[in-house]
Amino acid sequence: MFLSEDSLDPLDVDPDEVPRPVLVAGMRRMSGDHELSFHAHRKAQLFFMHRGEMTCEASNALWLVPPQSALWIPGGTSHRIKVRAPFEGFSLFVEPDAVKTLPGACCSVVVSPLLRELLFRAAGLPVLYPLDGKEARLVTVLLDELAAAQVEDLRLPMPTEARLRKLVEALTVQPADGATLDAWARRMGMGARTLNRLLVRETGMSFGRWRQRLHIILALQWLTRGASVQSVALDLGYESASSFVTMFRKALGTSPARYITRRLDRARAGEGD
């Protein structure tokens, strides 16, 4: 099933009511940004980004989904998504008991060439495809490949405490603000130890680690859009590109250029699909 051109509107049918183990819908939007407010499905959901950029807030975390990656959302999980056009991708709905080995928590996953092709094929199936024959075999292989998908660490823990949410909003709007923990604590009218303790309690990360993770998430977004390493380093408040590259390499095990090159290579490999 494919949604209409330039649309991310809800499906004509409620995916939770479709009596099939899998439902795949293609999505496309060629201009503007689009956001879906918090909602949940009984069925688990996979968002696959073929082209474009998506962020999703779910399970007290912000998730980045770059091209040729996907986000897995277990059934019953409240989530909010925002996409930046031009955007093309797929939304896969899976019955909770279809495969016992599917992840029980939100996670980013790498989409293999085979899984990508299976998603394309499954999107062309009728909503009520036959439960035997080649359609059922296609769905079985798709679920097996999904269960074997590699998990990526593109998660930014998000606090729920009101004062910390204001801190998050401020740092997201002005990521180059290099104010220390003490300075942020003074701005928020609390002690530095209290601020750090709250952040660790809600996110599992210290202030320094959380801000570094935010910088990585933002850097991946900007680099995917085509920004240079130099401009990203400056926009994040680093004194030089080399200091930013050092931070990035320690966090993800490779340089920004190599990381993004792999992403673009995956995207180009799917251009003809």
Secondary structure as UniProt FT lines:
FT   TURN            5..6
FT   HELIX           15..17
FT   STRAND          22..29
FT   STRAND          33..39
FT   STRAND          44..58
FT   TURN            59..60
FT   STRAND          61..65
FT   TURN            67..68
FT   STRAND          69..73
FT   TURN            75..76
FT   STRAND          79..94
FT   TURN            96..97
FT   TURN            100..101
FT   STRAND          107..110
FT   HELIX           113..123
FT   TURN            127..128
FT   HELIX           134..147
FT   STRAND          151..152
FT   STRAND          155..157
FT   HELIX           162..173
FT   TURN            175..176
FT   HELIX           181..187
FT   TURN            188..189
FT   HELIX           192..203
FT   HELIX           207..225
FT   HELIX           229..235
FT   TURN            236..237
FT   HELIX           241..252
FT   HELIX           256..269
FT   TURN            270..272
//
